[in-house]
């Protein structure tokens, strides 16, 4: 009987219910977007490492991939030392993409078009490169620049034909563009040098032992798993931005929690007269407390559903308007925020419970 009473009591004034649900949803959306921005930033920065499809990356010691330069003649030696079943090298370098007078920083990747090692991992349209005069552009970069598949683009004075568009290849630092390794060698002047080797090892191989063997037998190189390189990239970026981002995140979460609590508290206080009527009809303090909790949980759940919808909708809007601001909404983030919403709203709703228990039923009938 309590559930129908709670629901009827909650929906008696739909305007106030809508406002309280909107308050919880807005707070949840704020938290989800702030956490999603931080997660998305790190995910976009490490996207290349996460999708390189190799067990080990061998590059120049103490440099990033875009600054690494090692001999392109190490293939046979690396295969011999590591026992790799497949090995390929790729070129990574920063450059400027110019379109309609606008200059955009991009990371140029020259990969083996045959094996695909070091190349794109998510094609949105078109195909991979098949010749030295072809290029793949990030979907958002192509949209911003007004290019489509089949168009000609200029990179450092050389003309390429757009044959494909990629996804997950953009961040606030820039975009990835892909050409053949031979084209990159000619364009960047990488004579007999490359940026890194990607090694695929037999199943069950001790990757750590292989990395140590490579570093001890091949001078001037560092061997690491893509996961380790991704962690290093996150750590490097975090050392610069984490203090600021975490401060903003904490403030945002506190604001969100405060809004949830205030919404729940106000919703209960505004209905004191109704609770007084129920008490006059015979409801005791515990029954009213359980009623308040049920109403609050309903309100939090409805706010959670609306907040999830708003979070994904706004993420899509942000992706369209500001593609470099990658916002990644994770289900576990939403679940954690939802649980926090329920707990916070219930606690806030119970704060005025003493006032409810102290209501004089006779007072509610006075004009």
C-alpha positions in Angstrom: 0.0 0.0 0.0 2.9 2.4 0.7 4.2 2.4 -2.8 1.0 3.6 -4.4 0.6 6.2 -1.7 4.2 7.4 -2.2 3.7 7.6 -5.9 0.4 9.4 -5.7 1.8 11.8 -3.1 4.8 12.5 -5.2 2.9 13.2 -8.4 0.2 15.3 -6.7 2.0 18.5 -7.8 3.7 17.6 -11.1 5.3 21.0 -11.6 7.3 20.7 -8.3 8.1 17.1 -9.2 9.4 18.1 -12.6 11.6 20.8 -11.1 13.1 18.4 -8.5 13.8 15.8 -11.1 15.4 18.4 -13.3 17.6 19.5 -10.4 18.9 16.0 -9.8 19.3 15.4 -13.5 21.3 18.6 -14.0 23.6 17.8 -11.1 24.2 14.3 -12.5 24.9 15.7 -16.0 27.4 18.2 -14.6 29.3 15.4 -12.8 29.1 13.0 -15.8 30.4 15.6 -18.2 33.3 16.7 -16.0 34.4 13.2 -15.4 33.8 12.4 -19.1 35.9 15.3 -20.2 38.9 14.0 -18.1 38.4 10.4 -19.3 38.0 11.5 -22.9 41.1 13.7 -22.8 43.3 10.8 -21.6 41.6 8.3 -24.0 42.3 10.5 -27.0 45.9 11.1 -26.0 46.6 7.4 -25.7 44.4 6.2 -28.6 47.3 5.5 -30.9 49.1 3.3 -28.3 45.9 1.6 -27.3 45.2 0.6 -30.9 48.7 -0.1 -32.4 48.0 -3.8 -32.4 51.4 -5.0 -31.2 53.0 -6.6 -28.1 56.1 -4.4 -28.0 57.0 -1.0 -29.3 60.7 -0.4 -30.0 61.7 3.3 -30.3 64.6 5.6 -29.5 65.4 5.8 -25.8 63.9 8.7 -23.7 61.9 10.3 -26.5 58.3 10.3 -27.6 57.3 8.5 -30.8 57.0 11.7 -32.7 60.6 12.6 -31.8 62.0 9.1 -32.1 64.5 8.2 -34.8 66.1 4.8 -35.2 67.6 2.9 -38.1 65.1 1.4 -40.5 67.6 -1.5 -41.0 66.9 -3.1 -37.6 64.1 -5.4 -38.8 66.0 -8.6 -39.1 67.9 -8.1 -35.8 64.8 -7.3 -33.9 63.0 -10.3 -35.2 66.0 -12.5 -34.3 66.3 -11.2 -30.8 62.6 -11.1 -30.0 61.3 -14.1 -31.9 58.6 -11.9 -33.3 56.1 -13.5 -35.7 55.5 -10.1 -37.4 57.4 -6.8 -37.3 56.9 -3.5 -39.0 58.0 0.0 -38.6 56.2 3.3 -38.9 57.0 7.0 -39.1 55.3 9.5 -36.7 56.0 13.2 -36.9 54.2 16.4 -36.1 53.4 18.8 -38.9 50.9 21.5 -40.0 47.9 20.9 -42.1 46.8 24.0 -44.0 43.3 24.5 -45.4 41.7 27.7 -46.6 44.3 29.7 -44.7 43.8 27.9 -41.5 46.7 26.0 -40.0 46.0 22.9 -37.8 48.6 20.9 -35.9 48.4 17.2 -37.0 50.4 14.1 -36.3 51.4 12.5 -39.6 51.7 8.7 -39.6 53.4 6.8 -42.3 52.5 3.1 -42.0 52.9 -0.1 -43.9 49.8 -0.3 -46.1 50.3 -4.0 -46.6 50.5 -5.2 -43.0 48.5 -2.3 -41.5 50.9 -2.1 -38.6 50.9 1.4 -37.1 48.0 2.5 -39.3 44.4 3.6 -38.6 42.1 1.4 -36.4 38.7 2.8 -37.1 37.7 3.7 -40.6 34.5 5.8 -40.8 34.4 5.8 -44.6 36.5 4.9 -47.6 39.5 2.6 -47.5 43.1 2.5 -46.4 45.9 3.9 -48.5 47.1 1.8 -51.4 49.6 4.1 -53.0 52.1 6.9 -52.1 49.7 9.6 -53.3 46.8 8.8 -51.0 45.9 10.1 -47.5 43.4 9.4 -44.7 42.0 12.3 -42.8 40.3 12.4 -39.4 36.5 12.8 -39.9 36.3 16.0 -37.9 39.4 17.5 -39.6 37.8 16.7 -43.0 34.6 18.3 -42.0 36.2 21.5 -40.6 38.4 21.8 -43.7 35.6 21.1 -46.1 37.2 18.0 -47.6 35.6 14.7 -48.7 36.7 11.4 -50.2 38.2 12.0 -53.6 39.4 15.6 -52.9 43.0 16.7 -53.2 44.9 18.1 -50.2 48.3 19.6 -49.9 50.7 18.5 -47.2 54.1 20.3 -47.1 53.9 21.1 -50.8 52.9 17.6 -51.9 49.4 16.7 -53.2 47.5 13.7 -51.8 44.1 12.3 -52.6 41.7 11.6 -49.7 40.7 8.0 -49.9 39.3 7.4 -46.4 38.1 9.1 -43.2 39.0 7.9 -39.7 37.4 8.0 -36.2 38.9 8.2 -32.7 41.9 10.1 -34.2 41.4 13.5 -32.7 42.2 15.3 -29.4 42.6 18.8 -28.0 46.2 18.6 -29.2 45.4 17.9 -32.8 44.5 15.2 -35.3 46.1 12.1 -36.8 46.5 11.8 -40.6 47.8 8.7 -42.3 49.8 8.1 -45.5 52.0 5.3 -46.7 55.4 4.8 -45.1 57.2 5.4 -48.4 55.4 8.7 -48.9 56.3 9.7 -45.3 59.9 8.9 -45.9 60.0 11.1 -49.0 58.0 13.9 -47.5 59.9 14.1 -44.2 63.3 13.1 -45.4 63.5 9.9 -43.3 66.4 8.3 -45.3 66.9 4.8 -43.9 65.4 5.9 -40.5 62.0 5.4 -38.9 60.2 6.3 -35.7 59.5 2.9 -34.2 59.1 -0.8 -34.7 56.0 -2.7 -33.7 56.6 -6.3 -32.8 53.9 -9.1 -32.6 55.1 -12.0 -30.4 54.0 -15.6 -30.2 51.3 -16.4 -27.8 52.6 -17.1 -24.2 55.8 -15.1 -24.7 57.3 -13.4 -21.7 57.0 -9.9 -23.0 59.0 -8.4 -20.1 61.9 -10.7 -20.8 61.8 -10.0 -24.5 61.9 -6.2 -23.8 65.0 -6.6 -21.7 66.7 -8.7 -24.3 66.0 -6.2 -27.0 67.3 -3.3 -24.9 70.5 -5.2 -24.0 71.3 -6.4 -27.5 70.2 -3.3 -29.5 71.8 -0.1 -28.5 70.0 3.2 -28.2 66.5 1.8 -28.1 63.7 1.4 -25.5 61.3 -1.5 -25.7 57.9 -1.2 -24.0 54.4 -2.5 -24.3 51.8 -0.2 -25.8 50.0 -0.2 -22.4 53.2 1.0 -20.7 53.7 3.8 -23.2 50.0 4.8 -22.8 50.5 5.0 -19.0 53.6 7.1 -19.4 51.7 9.5 -21.7 48.9 9.8 -19.2 51.4 10.4 -16.4 53.2 13.0 -18.4 50.0 14.9 -19.3 48.7 14.4 -15.7 51.8 16.1 -14.3 50.9 19.2 -16.1 47.1 19.2 -16.0 45.9 16.9 -13.2 46.1 19.5 -10.4 43.9 21.9 -12.3 41.5 19.3 -13.7 41.1 17.6 -10.3 40.4 20.9 -8.6 37.7 21.7 -11.2 36.3 18.2 -10.9 36.1 18.3 -7.1 34.3 21.7 -7.3 31.9 20.4 -9.9 31.1 17.3 -7.9 30.6 19.4 -4.7 28.2 21.7 -6.6 26.4 18.7 -8.1 26.0 17.0 -4.7 24.9 20.3 -3.1 22.3 20.7 -5.8 21.0 17.2 -5.3 20.8 17.6 -1.5 19.1 21.0 -1.7 16.6 19.7 -4.3 15.7 16.8 -2.0 15.6 18.9 1.1 13.4 21.6 -0.5 11.0 19.0 -2.0 10.4 17.6 1.5 10.1 20.9 3.3 7.6 22.3 0.7 5.3 19.4 1.5 5.1 19.7 5.3 1.4 20.4 5.2 0.7 17.2 3.3 2.7 15.2 5.7 0.8 16.8 8.5 -2.5 15.7 6.9 -1.2 12.1 6.7 -0.2 12.3 10.4 -3.6 13.6 11.3 -5.0 10.5 9.5 -3.1 8.2 11.7 0.4 7.9 10.1 3.2 7.6 12.7 6.7 9.0 12.4 8.3 5.9 11.1 5.7 5.5 8.4 6.2 9.1 7.3 10.0 8.5 7.3 9.6 5.5 5.0 7.3 7.5 2.8 9.8 10.3 2.5 12.6 7.8 1.6 10.4 6.1 -1.1 9.5 9.4 -2.6 13.1 10.5 -2.6 14.3 7.3 -4.2 11.6 7.7 -6.9 12.7 11.3 -7.5 16.4 10.3 -7.7 15.8 7.4 -10.1 13.7 9.6 -12.4 16.4 12.2 -12.2 19.1 9.6 -12.9 17.2 8.4 -16.1 16.9 12.0 -17.3 20.5 12.8 -16.4 21.8 9.8 -18.4 19.8 11.0 -21.4 21.0 14.5 -21.0 24.6 13.4 -20.6 24.7 11.4 -23.8 22.7 14.1 -25.7 25.1 16.9 -24.6 28.1 14.6 -25.4 26.9 14.4 -29.0 26.4 18.1 -29.2 29.9 18.8 -27.9 31.3 16.3 -30.4 29.6 18.2 -33.2 30.5 21.7 -32.0 33.9 21.1 -30.5 35.3 17.8 -31.8 38.7 18.2 -30.1 37.0 18.2 -26.7 36.5 14.5 -26.5 34.0 13.6 -23.8 33.8 9.9 -22.9 30.8 8.9 -20.8 31.5 5.5 -19.2 28.7 3.4 -17.8 30.6 2.9 -14.5 30.8 6.7 -14.1 27.0 7.0 -14.6 26.4 4.1 -12.1 28.7 5.7 -9.5 27.0 9.1 -10.0 23.6 7.5 -9.8 24.4 5.8 -6.5 25.8 9.0 -5.1 22.6 10.8 -6.1 20.4 8.3 -4.3 22.5 8.3 -1.2 22.8 12.1 -1.1 19.2 12.8 -1.8 18.0 10.3 0.8 20.3 11.8 3.4 19.1 15.3 2.6 15.5 14.3 2.6 15.9 12.8 6.1 17.3 16.0 7.5 13.9 17.6 8.1 12.4 14.3 9.4 12.3 15.7 13.0 10.2 18.6 11.8 7.8 16.1 10.2 7.6 14.1 13.4 7.0 17.2 15.5 4.1 18.4 13.3 0.9 19.0 15.3 -1.9 17.4 13.2 -4.4 20.0 14.6 -2.3 22.9 13.1 -2.7 21.7 9.5 -6.5 22.2 9.6 -6.3 25.8 10.8 -6.8 28.4 8.2 
